[in-house]
Structure formats: structure tokens, C-alpha cells
Amino acid sequence: MARLIYLVGASGVGKDTLLAAARQRYPEWLVAHRYVTRQSGDSENSIALSPEEFMARQRAGLFAMSWEAHGLHYGLGIELEAWLARDRVVLVNGSRRALPLASERFGAQLAPVVMTASDEVLGARLRRRGREDEAQIEARLARHRELRDALPEVSRLDNGGSLDATLNALERLVDGEVVA
């Protein structure tokens, strides 16, 4: 059955790491990239576009959906529609703010999932990657707690342990099991 597994979660919770691992373990699942108006790191599955390129593609109707966050533009390409029409499981790193748009656009095919980890695990990951100072890390942790407590009706996926355990839980979720 066609399903769009729409992962949301705080920066550093491991969405891109999980998607890369899922791509390796489950080649039948399709991991969609995002189009974004910034350069992306090696661990992120996205295509960098200039703001002008992004707007030109948006005007041409090449995004199934798009949104703005943190001063950047994000889009999911219309290839999602073709993949879902072929009854595929598609995984994407989504946005909580764009979840209502995704729900409207994909309806019953949408399976939103909130990725979580403990504050201790997330804080350690953010400190290791070294992109933020301590105040910024604390702000990210506050947003993480807010997201963790929001959307009570949405499935949760704890990525605080081993990646293998998270992949196993993701497989159960894709198979339609409830993951707490």
C-alpha cells in the first residue's frame, strides 16, 4: 500500500541518519530528497537550489508541496506523486509546520512520525557536531521538548538508542504496527 512516512523532529535527532540507513537496509523503500535554498551537508539527502531556481521550479509546478522555515525554502518534488501512484513506501524528512499541508495534499497516504530522543542524547549529539553554541543548543532542546509534547495523535519513533533498534521500529511502523 502506498504510504508517505513523513518524519519530523528536532535538529540533531537523527532523521537524515535514519533515512540513509533505511535506504541501505530496505532498497524497496524510496527515500525522497528535499529541495532547499541552502547548501546541504554530506549526511543530508537534499538538493541545493538558489532562491531563484527554487521559485522558478515552484512556478512551473514541480513541487508536490513546499514551505518556508528559518528563512529558507523547502520543497518535495512531484516525483513523490509518481512513486505513491505506483504503490510504493516513500520516506521523507518533513517539517512540523508543513504537516497540515502534507495532510491536505496526501490524505490517507500520509503517515506522520515524530522522531524523539532524550534531552541528554540530543544535547550530546548537538555538542559533538559543533555547529551551535550552548545557548543555541538550549534553544534547540526547548523546541525539541515542544515538538515531543505536541501532536499526541502522531506515532513516535525513539532514536535515542542504537540505529538498528530504530530501524526495526521503523519497519514495524511501515508494516502498520503502532509504535509508541
C-alpha positions as CSV (number, residue, x, y, z in Angstrom):
1,M,0.0,0.0,0.0
2,A,1.3,3.5,-0.9
3,R,2.5,5.3,2.2
4,L,4.3,8.5,2.8
5,I,6.3,8.2,6.0
6,Y,6.8,11.8,7.0
7,L,9.5,12.2,9.6
8,V,9.5,15.3,11.8
9,G,11.8,16.0,14.7
10,A,14.3,18.4,16.2
11,S,17.6,19.1,14.5
12,G,20.1,16.5,15.6
13,V,17.5,13.8,16.4
14,G,18.9,11.7,13.5
15,K,16.3,11.9,10.8
16,D,18.8,12.0,8.0
17,T,21.0,9.3,9.6
18,L,17.9,7.1,9.8
19,L,16.9,7.8,6.3
20,A,20.4,6.9,5.0
21,A,20.3,3.6,7.0
22,A,16.8,2.8,5.8
23,R,17.9,3.3,2.2
24,Q,20.7,0.8,2.7
25,R,18.6,-1.9,4.6
26,Y,15.3,-1.5,2.6
27,P,16.1,-0.7,-1.0
28,E,12.4,-1.2,-1.9
29,W,11.5,1.8,0.2
30,L,12.0,5.1,-1.7
31,V,13.8,7.9,0.3
32,A,12.8,11.2,-1.2
33,H,15.2,14.2,-1.2
34,R,14.2,17.7,-0.4
35,Y,14.9,20.7,-2.5
36,V,16.3,23.5,-0.2
37,T,17.7,27.0,-0.7
38,R,21.0,26.3,1.1
39,Q,24.0,24.0,0.7
40,S,23.5,20.7,2.5
41,G,25.9,18.6,4.4
42,D,27.0,15.2,3.4
43,S,24.5,13.5,5.8
44,E,21.5,15.3,4.3
45,N,19.6,14.0,1.4
46,S,18.7,17.3,-0.3
47,I,19.4,19.2,-3.5
48,A,20.6,22.8,-3.0
49,L,18.9,25.4,-5.2
50,S,19.3,29.2,-5.3
51,P,16.2,31.1,-4.3
52,E,15.7,32.0,-8.0
53,E,15.9,28.3,-9.1
54,F,13.5,27.4,-6.3
55,M,10.9,30.0,-7.3
56,A,11.2,29.0,-11.0
57,R,10.5,25.4,-10.1
58,Q,7.7,26.4,-7.9
59,R,6.1,28.5,-10.6
60,A,6.5,25.5,-13.0
61,G,4.5,23.3,-10.6
62,L,7.5,20.9,-9.9
63,F,6.8,20.6,-6.2
64,A,4.2,18.4,-4.7
65,M,4.5,20.7,-1.7
66,S,6.7,23.5,-0.4
67,W,7.2,25.5,2.7
68,E,9.4,28.1,4.4
69,A,11.3,27.6,7.6
70,H,14.2,29.5,9.2
71,G,14.4,31.9,6.3
72,L,14.8,29.0,3.8
73,H,12.5,27.5,1.2
74,Y,12.0,23.7,1.2
75,G,10.2,21.6,-1.4
76,L,9.2,18.0,-2.1
77,G,9.2,17.2,-5.8
78,I,6.3,15.9,-7.9
79,E,8.2,12.6,-8.1
80,L,6.5,11.7,-4.8
81,E,3.2,11.6,-6.6
82,A,4.5,9.1,-9.2
83,W,6.1,6.9,-6.6
84,L,2.9,6.8,-4.5
85,A,0.8,6.1,-7.6
86,R,3.0,3.0,-8.1
87,D,2.1,1.8,-4.6
88,R,5.5,2.5,-3.0
89,V,6.6,3.3,0.5
90,V,8.2,6.7,0.5
91,L,10.2,8.2,3.4
92,V,10.9,11.9,3.7
93,N,12.4,14.3,6.2
94,G,9.5,16.7,6.6
95,S,8.6,19.7,8.7
96,R,6.2,20.0,11.6
97,R,5.0,23.4,10.3
98,A,4.2,21.9,6.9
99,L,2.4,18.9,8.4
100,P,-1.1,20.4,7.8
101,L,-0.2,21.0,4.2
102,A,1.2,17.4,3.8
103,S,-2.0,16.1,5.4
104,E,-4.2,18.1,3.0
105,R,-2.0,17.1,0.0
106,F,-1.5,13.3,0.7
107,G,-4.5,12.4,2.9
108,A,-4.7,8.8,3.9
109,Q,-1.4,8.0,2.3
110,L,0.4,10.2,4.9
111,A,1.9,8.6,8.0
112,P,3.5,11.3,10.1
113,V,6.1,10.2,12.6
114,V,7.7,12.3,15.4
115,M,11.3,11.2,15.9
116,T,12.5,11.7,19.5
117,A,15.5,11.1,21.8
118,S,16.1,12.1,25.3
119,D,17.4,15.6,26.0
120,E,20.7,14.1,27.2
121,V,21.2,12.2,23.9
122,L,20.1,15.1,21.7
123,G,22.3,17.6,23.6
124,A,25.3,15.4,23.3
125,R,24.7,15.0,19.5
126,L,24.4,18.7,19.0
127,R,27.6,19.4,21.0
128,R,29.5,16.8,19.0
129,R,28.6,18.3,15.7
130,G,29.8,21.7,16.9
131,R,27.6,24.0,14.9
132,E,25.8,25.7,17.7
133,D,26.9,27.4,20.9
134,E,25.5,26.4,24.3
135,A,22.6,29.0,24.1
136,Q,21.6,27.8,20.7
137,I,21.7,24.2,21.9
138,E,19.5,25.0,24.8
139,A,17.0,26.7,22.4
140,R,17.0,23.6,20.1
141,L,16.4,21.4,23.2
142,A,13.4,23.6,24.1
143,R,12.0,23.3,20.6
144,H,12.6,19.5,20.8
145,R,10.6,19.3,24.1
146,E,7.8,21.4,22.5
147,L,7.7,19.1,19.4
148,R,7.9,15.9,21.6
149,D,4.9,17.1,23.6
150,A,2.9,18.3,20.5
151,L,1.0,16.1,18.1
152,P,-0.1,13.4,20.6
153,E,-2.0,11.5,17.9
154,V,1.1,11.0,15.8
155,S,3.3,7.9,16.1
156,R,6.6,8.3,17.9
157,L,10.0,6.8,16.9
158,D,12.7,6.9,19.6
159,N,16.1,7.3,18.2
160,G,17.9,7.6,21.5
161,G,19.4,4.1,21.3
162,S,21.0,2.1,18.6
163,L,20.3,2.9,15.0
164,D,19.5,-0.8,14.4
165,A,16.7,-0.6,17.1
166,T,15.3,2.5,15.4
167,L,15.4,0.8,12.0
168,N,13.5,-2.2,13.4
169,A,10.9,0.1,15.0
170,L,10.6,2.0,11.6
171,E,10.0,-1.3,9.9
172,R,7.2,-2.2,12.3
173,L,5.7,1.3,11.7
174,V,5.8,0.8,7.9
175,D,4.2,-2.6,8.3
176,G,1.3,-0.8,10.1
177,E,2.1,-1.6,13.7
178,V,1.6,1.1,16.3
179,V,5.0,2.3,17.6
180,A,4.9,4.1,21.0
